[in-house]
Amino acid sequence: MQRRETKARARALQLLYAWELSGGGLTIEAVVARVAAMHGRAPSGYDRGADLAAKALAGQPEFDARIVDAAEHWRLERVGVVERNILRLALAELDEASTPARVVIDEAVKLAHWFAGARAPAFINGVLDSVARDTGAL
């Protein structure tokens, strides 16, 4: 059985993916409403997943710059949509500083195993480890 926080991170990733598919022009609240409508139920409020997704979007320019700095020889456009959003979510959570950095990184790697390609977990781990060390979180 998955922990509630793990489920919230997966929901946040799905919301960010839906946001990207929409062209990035919607608010996270609009994405939550659209996803809920697709599943036949009204949004039940701003849960932890939506909160994490909103924080990832709010810090997107800064997070993207940190990703580019840590991902040597990778342009942001070359990083897959899922991987890019896993990294943004993890950076948002690292900025909150309410969860230990190791846990945030492990959970991001777990999301990469579930939702991304075979090489993604190592990439996610490397980028987040570098960012966490640069910011003093590790």
C-alpha positions as CSV (number, residue, x, y, z in Angstrom):
1,M,0.0,0.0,0.0
2,Q,1.3,3.4,-0.9
3,R,1.7,6.2,1.6
4,R,-0.6,9.3,1.3
5,E,2.3,11.5,0.4
6,T,3.5,9.2,-2.4
7,K,0.0,9.2,-3.9
8,A,-0.1,13.0,-3.6
9,R,3.2,13.2,-5.5
10,A,1.9,11.0,-8.2
11,R,-1.3,13.1,-8.5
12,A,0.9,16.2,-8.7
13,L,2.9,14.7,-11.5
14,Q,-0.3,13.8,-13.4
15,L,-1.6,17.3,-12.9
16,L,1.6,18.8,-14.3
17,Y,1.5,16.5,-17.2
18,A,-2.1,17.5,-18.0
19,W,-1.0,21.2,-17.6
20,E,1.8,20.6,-20.2
21,L,-0.6,18.9,-22.6
22,S,-2.9,21.9,-22.4
23,G,-0.1,24.1,-23.7
24,G,0.7,25.5,-20.3
25,G,-2.0,28.2,-20.5
26,L,-4.3,27.0,-17.7
27,T,-4.0,27.6,-14.0
28,I,-3.5,24.5,-11.9
29,E,-7.0,25.0,-10.5
30,A,-8.5,24.7,-14.0
31,V,-6.4,21.6,-14.6
32,V,-7.7,20.0,-11.4
33,A,-11.3,20.8,-12.4
34,R,-10.8,19.4,-15.9
35,V,-9.2,16.2,-14.6
36,A,-11.9,15.8,-12.0
37,A,-14.6,16.3,-14.7
38,M,-13.0,13.6,-16.9
39,H,-13.3,11.2,-13.9
40,G,-17.0,12.2,-13.3
41,R,-16.6,13.9,-10.0
42,A,-16.2,17.5,-8.9
43,P,-12.8,18.6,-7.4
44,S,-12.8,18.0,-3.7
45,G,-10.6,20.9,-2.9
46,Y,-7.0,21.8,-3.1
47,D,-5.3,18.6,-1.9
48,R,-1.6,18.0,-1.4
49,G,-1.1,16.9,-5.0
50,A,-2.6,20.1,-6.4
51,D,-0.7,22.1,-3.8
52,L,2.6,20.6,-4.9
53,A,1.8,21.0,-8.6
54,A,0.9,24.7,-7.9
55,K,4.3,25.2,-6.2
56,A,6.1,23.6,-9.0
57,L,4.5,25.9,-11.5
58,A,5.0,29.0,-9.4
59,G,8.7,28.3,-9.2
60,Q,9.1,26.9,-12.7
61,P,11.5,29.5,-14.1
62,E,13.8,29.2,-11.2
63,F,13.5,25.4,-11.1
64,D,14.1,25.1,-14.8
65,A,17.3,27.1,-14.4
66,R,18.5,24.9,-11.6
67,I,17.7,21.8,-13.7
68,V,19.8,23.1,-16.6
69,D,22.7,24.0,-14.3
70,A,22.7,20.5,-12.7
71,A,22.0,18.5,-15.9
72,E,25.3,19.0,-17.6
73,H,25.2,18.8,-21.4
74,W,21.4,18.7,-21.4
75,R,19.2,21.4,-22.8
76,L,15.8,21.6,-21.0
77,E,14.0,20.9,-24.3
78,R,15.8,17.5,-24.5
79,V,14.6,16.4,-21.0
80,G,11.3,14.5,-21.4
81,V,8.1,16.0,-20.2
82,V,7.6,13.5,-17.4
83,E,11.2,13.8,-16.2
84,R,11.1,17.6,-16.3
85,N,8.0,17.6,-14.2
86,I,9.3,15.1,-11.7
87,L,12.3,17.4,-11.2
88,R,10.1,20.5,-10.8
89,L,8.0,18.7,-8.2
90,A,11.1,17.6,-6.3
91,L,12.6,21.0,-6.4
92,A,9.4,22.5,-5.1
93,E,9.4,20.0,-2.3
94,L,13.0,20.7,-1.5
95,D,12.3,24.4,-1.3
96,E,9.6,23.7,1.3
97,A,12.2,22.0,3.4
98,S,9.6,20.1,5.4
99,T,10.6,16.7,4.0
100,P,14.3,15.5,4.3
101,A,16.1,15.8,1.0
102,R,16.9,12.1,0.8
103,V,13.2,11.3,1.0
104,V,12.3,13.8,-1.7
105,I,15.0,12.4,-4.0
106,D,14.0,8.8,-3.3
107,E,10.3,9.6,-4.0
108,A,11.3,11.4,-7.2
109,V,13.3,8.3,-8.3
110,K,10.2,6.1,-7.5
111,L,8.0,8.3,-9.7
112,A,10.6,8.0,-12.5
113,H,10.4,4.2,-12.2
114,W,6.6,4.3,-12.4
115,F,6.1,6.9,-15.1
116,A,9.3,7.4,-17.2
117,G,11.8,5.4,-19.2
118,A,14.4,3.0,-18.0
119,R,17.2,5.6,-17.9
120,A,15.1,8.2,-16.1
121,P,15.6,7.1,-12.5
122,A,19.4,7.5,-12.7
123,F,19.0,10.9,-14.5
124,I,16.5,12.2,-11.9
125,N,18.8,10.9,-9.0
126,G,21.9,12.6,-10.5
127,V,20.2,16.0,-11.1
128,L,18.5,16.1,-7.8
129,D,21.6,15.0,-5.9
130,S,23.6,17.8,-7.6
131,V,20.9,20.4,-6.9
132,A,20.6,19.3,-3.2
133,R,24.3,19.5,-2.7
134,D,24.6,22.9,-4.3
135,T,21.8,24.3,-2.1
136,G,23.1,22.7,1.0
137,A,20.1,20.4,1.5
138,L,22.5,17.4,1.5
